[in-house]
Amino acid sequence: MIHRDDTSTQQQPTRFKVLIAGGGVAGLEAAFALHELAGERVDVTVLAPASEFVYRPDAVKEPFTRGHAHRYPLAGLVAGAGAQLVADALDRVDVDRRLAYTTAGAELSYDALLLAPGAQLGKRYEHVTTVDDARIDEHLHGLVQDVEEGYVKRLAFVIPAPMPWPLPAYELALLTAQRAWEMGPEVSVTILTPERAPLIVFGEDASRDVAQLLADRRIEVITSAYCEIPKAKTINVSPGGRHFEFDRIVALPELHVPTFEGIPQIGGGFIPVDEFCHVSGVQHVYAAGDVTDFPVKHGGIAAQQADTAAATIAALAGSPVLPQTFNPVLEGVLVTGDQPRYFRAQLTGGYGSDDEVVGMPVAASTPKIAAMYLSAHLEQQTPDHN
C-alpha cells in the first residue's frame, strides 16, 4: 500500500491582503509597521508610480551646496518590508467589492486599503519662483548666485494659504541671509506668512526662539499675511491693504490632492479620517499623510498616522495588537546655517503645547523626519545622491 503525505496539498491559510497606495514616507512606514506588527498574517502590496524614494528634507541645502536630498531604490525598501511593489498609481476604488483600479487599468483586490499617495505640489502664484524640492537646486541656484554677486537687494519668501509645511521658507531665508553675510552684499530678506507667529505650530516657546533667531539675522517677518502677487516683484497683503515691492519673490507651493472615485473627499480634495485614521464612511479604508484632512502637513505626522493605521489593520488581520488613537507629536529640525534647532511639541488644536527647543551641536544624529520604523531602515541603506 502506498501512503500519501497530504500535508503538501493542504490549503494554506489565506493571508490578509493589504494594499498601500503610495511609496512615500507614510506608505513605507506603514509597510514596515505591518511587517513588524502582523508578520506572516498579512500580504502587503505597495502601489506607487515612482522608482525611488526621495528623502527631501535636506533638499533646501542644495542651492547652497551644503547637502543633497537622499534617494533610495523604492523596490529595495519595499522588499525589505516584506512587501511587493506594483509600479502604477491609484485611479479609483470600488469600496463595496474591495477592489482598487490603477491608472493603467489593473484591478487589485484588498482586505484593507491604506491611501498614502501624498499631495501634489502646485504653483499658487504666477510671477514668482515656486519652491519644488525635487528640483530646488535648478530653481534656486541662480538666485543664490545673484544674491552673492549683489544683484538682489530685496528678497521675499512667501508662505501661501492654505498653508503647506512652512519650515522650508524659514530655512531658505536663514541660509540666504547667511550666504549674503558671508559674501558681503547687503540684502534685505523678508518672510510673509499667514501664521500668527513664526512656526507657531511648534508652540509659543519655539516661536519666540525662532523670532529671536530671525531678528538676530536681520530677517523681517510679516505675520498674519495673506498674499496676492498681481505682477512681478509686487506683493499685496491683506488684511490692511499693504503693498510691498521686492527684487525677487520665492514662494512655497500649494498642495493639491487628486480625486479618487469612490473615496470621500472634502475641501481641497483632502480625505477625512477619524482618530484611527479610518476614512469616514467607508469600511476597511484608511489614509495617512498629506492627503488627509489633518491640518499639519509634515513627514513625521504622516509616519505617525501610518503607524496608527497599520496597528488597526494588523488587529483586523488577527495580530494581538491593541490599536491606539492618533496622538500627534510634532518633531522638527530647523536648518539655520549655523547650529540647527530641534523642536518637539504635542499638537493640540493645530498648535504645539509642552514644546521643547534644543540647540543641536551634532545635527547628523537626529533625522528631520522621525519615523518609528522607516528611519531605522534608512540608516542601514546607502543613498544615491544623483
C-alpha positions as CSV (number, residue, x, y, z in Angstrom):
1,M,0.0,0.0,0.0
2,I,1.2,3.5,-0.8
3,H,0.9,6.1,1.9
4,R,0.5,9.6,0.6
5,D,1.5,12.6,2.6
6,D,-1.4,15.0,2.2
7,T,0.3,17.9,4.1
8,S,1.7,19.4,0.9
9,T,-1.8,19.6,-0.6
10,Q,-3.5,21.0,2.5
11,Q,-4.7,24.5,1.8
12,Q,-2.6,27.2,3.5
13,P,-4.5,29.8,5.5
14,T,-5.3,32.9,3.4
15,R,-3.3,35.9,4.4
16,F,-5.0,39.2,5.0
17,K,-4.4,41.4,1.8
18,V,-3.3,44.9,2.4
19,L,-2.9,47.4,-0.4
20,I,-0.9,50.6,0.3
21,A,-1.3,53.3,-2.3
22,G,1.8,55.4,-2.1
23,G,5.6,54.9,-1.8
24,G,6.5,58.0,0.3
25,V,7.1,58.3,4.0
26,A,3.6,57.3,5.0
27,G,3.4,54.3,2.6
28,L,6.8,52.9,3.5
29,E,6.3,53.5,7.3
30,A,3.0,51.6,7.1
31,A,4.7,48.7,5.2
32,F,7.5,48.3,7.7
33,A,5.0,48.7,10.6
34,L,2.8,45.9,9.2
35,H,5.8,43.7,8.7
36,E,6.7,44.2,12.4
37,L,3.2,44.0,13.9
38,A,1.5,41.4,11.7
39,G,4.3,39.4,10.0
40,E,3.0,36.5,8.0
41,R,-0.6,37.3,8.8
42,V,-0.6,39.9,6.0
43,D,0.2,40.0,2.3
44,V,1.2,43.6,1.6
45,T,1.3,45.3,-1.8
46,V,2.7,48.8,-2.3
47,L,1.2,50.6,-5.3
48,A,3.5,53.5,-6.4
49,P,4.5,55.0,-9.7
50,A,8.0,56.1,-8.7
51,S,11.1,54.0,-8.9
52,E,12.8,55.7,-6.0
53,F,12.1,57.1,-2.6
54,V,13.4,60.6,-2.1
55,Y,14.1,61.8,1.4
56,R,13.5,65.5,0.7
57,P,14.1,67.5,4.0
58,D,17.7,68.2,3.2
59,A,16.9,69.5,-0.3
60,V,16.9,73.1,1.0
61,K,20.6,72.9,1.3
62,E,21.2,72.0,-2.4
63,P,21.4,75.6,-3.8
64,F,24.0,76.4,-1.2
65,T,26.0,73.2,-1.9
66,R,25.6,72.2,1.7
67,G,23.8,68.9,1.2
68,H,21.5,66.8,-1.0
69,A,18.2,65.0,-0.9
70,H,18.9,61.3,-0.4
71,R,17.5,58.9,-2.9
72,Y,16.9,55.2,-2.4
73,P,15.6,52.5,-4.8
74,L,12.0,52.0,-3.9
75,A,11.9,48.3,-4.8
76,G,14.7,47.5,-2.3
77,L,12.9,49.3,0.5
78,V,9.5,47.6,-0.3
79,A,11.2,44.2,-0.4
80,G,12.9,45.0,2.9
81,A,9.4,45.4,4.4
82,G,8.4,42.0,3.1
83,A,6.0,43.6,0.6
84,Q,5.7,43.5,-3.2
85,L,5.8,46.6,-5.4
86,V,3.4,47.4,-8.2
87,A,4.7,50.3,-10.4
88,D,1.5,52.1,-11.0
89,A,-0.9,54.6,-9.4
90,L,-4.3,54.5,-7.9
91,D,-7.2,55.7,-10.0
92,R,-10.4,54.7,-8.4
93,V,-11.8,52.4,-5.7
94,D,-14.9,50.1,-5.5
95,V,-15.3,50.1,-1.8
96,D,-18.2,47.7,-1.8
97,R,-16.3,45.0,-3.7
98,R,-12.9,46.0,-2.1
99,L,-11.3,46.5,-5.5
100,A,-8.8,49.2,-6.4
101,Y,-8.2,50.2,-10.0
102,T,-4.9,51.6,-11.3
103,T,-4.3,54.3,-13.9
104,A,-3.0,51.5,-16.2
105,G,-6.3,49.6,-15.8
106,A,-5.1,46.9,-13.4
107,E,-7.6,45.5,-10.8
108,L,-6.2,44.9,-7.3
109,S,-8.3,43.3,-4.5
110,Y,-7.7,44.1,-0.9
111,D,-9.0,43.3,2.6
112,A,-7.7,46.7,3.8
113,L,-6.6,49.7,1.8
114,L,-4.3,52.5,3.0
115,L,-4.3,55.7,1.0
116,A,-0.9,57.4,1.3
117,P,-0.1,58.9,-2.2
118,G,1.0,62.2,-0.8
119,A,-0.2,65.6,-2.1
120,Q,0.9,67.1,-5.4
121,L,2.7,70.4,-5.4
122,G,1.3,73.3,-7.5
123,K,2.0,76.9,-8.1
124,R,-0.1,79.3,-6.0
125,Y,1.3,82.4,-7.7
126,E,2.5,83.5,-11.2
127,H,5.4,85.9,-11.5
128,V,7.4,84.1,-8.7
129,T,9.9,81.3,-8.2
130,T,7.9,78.4,-6.7
131,V,9.9,76.0,-4.5
132,D,9.9,72.4,-5.8
133,D,12.0,70.3,-3.5
134,A,12.5,67.8,-6.3
135,R,14.2,70.5,-8.4
136,I,15.2,73.0,-5.8
137,D,18.8,73.4,-6.9
138,E,17.8,74.0,-10.5
139,H,15.2,76.6,-9.4
140,L,17.2,78.5,-6.8
141,H,20.9,78.1,-7.7
142,G,20.7,81.2,-10.0
143,L,19.0,83.2,-7.3
144,V,21.7,82.4,-4.7
145,Q,24.4,83.4,-7.3
146,D,22.6,86.7,-7.8
147,V,22.5,87.3,-4.1
148,E,26.2,86.5,-3.8
149,E,27.0,89.0,-6.6
150,G,24.8,91.8,-5.3
151,Y,22.2,91.8,-8.0
152,V,19.3,91.1,-5.5
153,K,18.8,93.7,-2.8
154,R,15.3,92.9,-1.6
155,L,14.2,89.3,-1.4
156,A,10.9,87.9,-0.2
157,F,9.9,84.3,0.8
158,V,6.1,83.8,0.8
159,I,4.1,81.1,2.5
160,P,0.7,80.8,0.9
161,A,-2.7,80.0,2.4
162,P,-3.9,77.3,2.8
163,M,-0.5,76.7,4.3
164,P,1.8,73.8,3.4
165,W,4.6,72.8,5.7
166,P,6.1,76.2,6.4
167,L,9.6,75.3,7.8
168,P,11.5,75.3,4.4
169,A,10.7,79.0,3.9
170,Y,12.4,79.8,7.2
171,E,15.4,77.6,6.3
172,L,15.8,79.2,2.9
173,A,15.6,82.7,4.4
174,L,18.2,81.9,7.0
175,L,20.6,80.2,4.6
176,T,20.2,83.0,2.1
177,A,20.8,85.7,4.7
178,Q,23.9,83.9,5.9
179,R,25.3,83.5,2.4
180,A,24.8,87.2,1.8
181,W,26.6,88.0,5.1
182,E,29.5,85.7,4.1
183,M,29.9,87.2,0.6
184,G,29.4,90.8,1.6
185,P,26.4,92.2,-0.2
186,E,23.6,93.9,1.7
187,V,20.4,92.0,1.2
188,S,17.0,92.6,2.9
189,V,15.2,89.3,3.5
190,T,11.5,89.2,4.4
191,I,9.2,86.3,5.2
192,L,5.5,86.8,4.6
193,T,3.3,84.2,6.3
194,P,-0.3,83.6,7.3
195,E,0.9,82.2,10.7
196,R,0.1,84.5,13.7
197,A,3.8,84.0,14.8
198,P,6.8,82.3,13.2
199,L,6.5,78.5,13.3
200,I,3.8,78.8,16.0
201,V,2.8,75.2,15.1
202,F,5.7,74.2,17.4
203,G,4.3,76.2,20.3
204,E,4.9,79.6,21.9
205,D,8.4,78.9,23.3
206,A,9.7,77.6,19.9
207,S,8.1,80.5,18.1
208,R,9.8,83.1,20.3
209,D,13.1,81.3,19.8
210,V,12.7,81.4,16.0
211,A,11.6,85.0,16.1
212,Q,14.8,86.0,18.0
213,L,16.9,84.0,15.6
214,L,15.4,85.8,12.7
215,A,15.8,89.2,14.3
216,D,19.5,88.3,15.0
217,R,19.9,87.6,11.3
218,R,18.0,90.8,10.4
219,I,15.2,88.9,8.7
220,E,11.9,90.6,8.8
221,V,8.8,88.6,9.3
222,I,5.3,89.8,8.4
223,T,2.8,87.5,10.1
224,S,-1.0,87.1,9.5
225,A,-0.2,87.9,5.9
226,Y,-2.4,86.6,3.1
227,C,-0.6,87.4,0.0
228,E,-1.6,88.1,-3.6
229,I,1.0,88.7,-6.3
230,P,-0.6,90.6,-9.2
231,K,2.6,91.1,-11.1
232,A,6.3,90.5,-10.9
233,K,8.1,92.0,-7.9
234,T,4.8,93.1,-6.3
235,I,3.0,91.7,-3.2
236,N,-0.3,92.8,-1.9
237,V,-1.1,91.8,1.6
238,S,-4.4,91.5,3.4
239,P,-5.8,92.4,5.8
240,G,-4.7,96.0,5.8
241,G,-4.3,96.6,2.1
242,R,-0.5,96.7,2.4
243,H,1.7,96.8,-0.7
244,F,5.4,95.7,-1.0
245,E,8.0,95.7,-3.7
246,F,10.9,93.2,-4.0
247,D,13.6,92.4,-6.5
248,R,12.8,88.7,-6.3
249,I,10.0,86.6,-4.7
250,V,10.2,83.0,-3.8
251,A,7.0,81.1,-2.7
252,L,6.3,77.7,-1.2
253,P,3.9,75.6,-3.3
254,E,0.3,74.9,-2.6
255,L,-0.9,71.3,-2.1
256,H,-3.3,69.5,-4.4
257,V,-4.9,66.1,-3.8
258,P,-6.0,64.1,-6.8
259,T,-9.6,62.9,-6.9
260,F,-10.2,59.2,-6.2
261,E,-13.6,57.9,-7.4
262,G,-15.2,56.0,-4.6
263,I,-13.4,57.8,-1.8
264,P,-15.0,60.7,0.2
265,Q,-13.0,63.9,-0.2
266,I,-13.7,67.3,1.3
267,G,-12.5,70.9,0.6
268,G,-9.2,70.9,-1.4
269,G,-9.6,67.2,-2.1
270,F,-8.4,66.1,1.4
271,I,-9.7,62.8,2.8
272,P,-11.5,62.9,6.2
273,V,-10.2,60.4,8.8
274,D,-11.1,59.6,12.3
275,E,-8.8,59.1,15.4
276,F,-7.7,55.7,14.0
277,C,-7.0,57.1,10.5
278,H,-10.0,55.3,9.2
279,V,-11.6,57.1,6.2
280,S,-15.0,58.4,7.2
281,G,-17.9,56.5,5.7
282,V,-16.2,53.5,4.1
283,Q,-15.1,50.2,5.5
284,H,-11.6,48.9,5.8
285,V,-10.1,52.0,4.1
286,Y,-7.5,54.2,5.9
287,A,-5.5,57.2,5.0
288,A,-2.2,58.8,6.2
289,G,-0.1,61.7,5.3
290,D,-0.7,64.9,3.3
291,V,-3.9,63.5,1.6
292,T,-5.7,63.5,5.0
293,D,-7.7,66.4,6.4
294,F,-5.3,66.8,9.4
295,P,-4.1,70.4,9.0
296,V,-0.4,69.9,9.7
297,K,1.5,68.5,6.7
298,H,4.7,67.0,7.8
299,G,6.6,63.7,7.2
300,G,6.7,62.9,10.9
301,I,3.0,63.4,11.3
302,A,2.4,61.2,8.2
303,A,4.5,58.5,9.7
304,Q,2.5,58.6,13.0
305,Q,-0.7,58.4,11.0
306,A,0.7,55.4,9.1
307,D,1.6,53.7,12.4
308,T,-1.9,54.3,13.7
309,A,-3.5,52.8,10.6
310,A,-1.0,49.9,10.5
311,A,-1.8,48.9,14.0
312,T,-5.5,48.9,13.3
313,I,-5.1,46.9,10.1
314,A,-2.8,44.4,12.0
315,A,-5.6,43.9,14.5
316,L,-8.0,43.2,11.7
317,A,-5.6,40.6,10.4
318,G,-5.7,38.8,13.7
319,S,-2.5,40.1,15.2
320,P,-2.5,40.6,19.0
321,V,-2.2,44.3,18.7
322,L,-4.2,46.9,20.6
323,P,-4.7,49.9,18.3
324,Q,-4.1,53.3,19.8
325,T,-5.7,56.6,18.6
326,F,-3.7,59.1,16.7
327,N,-2.0,61.4,19.2
328,P,0.3,63.6,17.2
329,V,3.7,64.8,18.4
330,L,5.5,67.2,16.1
331,E,9.2,67.0,15.8
332,G,11.3,69.1,13.5
333,V,14.9,70.2,12.8
334,L,15.4,73.8,11.6
335,V,18.5,74.2,9.4
336,T,19.9,77.7,10.3
337,G,23.3,77.7,8.5
338,D,24.8,77.6,12.0
339,Q,23.6,75.5,14.9
340,P,20.3,73.8,14.0
341,R,17.3,73.9,16.2
342,Y,15.4,70.9,17.3
343,F,11.7,71.4,18.2
344,R,9.2,69.0,19.7
345,A,5.6,69.7,20.6
346,Q,2.4,67.8,21.4
347,L,-0.2,69.1,18.9
348,T,-3.4,70.3,20.4
349,G,-5.9,72.1,18.3
350,G,-3.4,72.5,15.4
351,Y,-0.8,74.2,17.6
352,G,2.0,72.9,19.8
353,S,1.9,72.7,23.5
354,D,4.5,71.5,26.0
355,D,7.1,72.5,23.4
356,E,10.8,71.9,23.6
357,V,13.6,73.9,22.0
358,V,17.0,72.4,21.8
359,G,20.2,73.7,20.1
360,M,21.9,70.8,18.4
361,P,25.7,70.8,18.2
362,V,25.6,67.4,16.4
363,A,22.9,67.7,13.8
364,A,23.5,64.4,12.0
365,S,22.3,62.3,14.9
366,T,18.7,63.4,14.6
367,P,16.6,62.8,11.4
368,K,14.4,65.6,10.1
369,I,11.6,63.2,9.8
370,A,11.0,61.0,12.8
371,A,9.5,57.7,11.7
372,M,9.4,54.7,14.2
373,Y,10.2,52.0,11.6
374,L,11.3,53.7,8.4
375,S,14.1,55.8,10.0
376,A,15.9,52.7,11.2
377,H,15.8,51.1,7.8
378,L,17.1,54.2,6.0
379,E,20.1,54.3,8.3
380,Q,21.0,50.9,7.0
381,Q,20.8,52.0,3.4
382,T,23.3,53.8,1.2
383,P,21.6,56.7,-0.5
384,D,22.2,57.7,-4.1
385,H,22.7,61.5,-4.5
386,N,22.4,61.5,-8.2
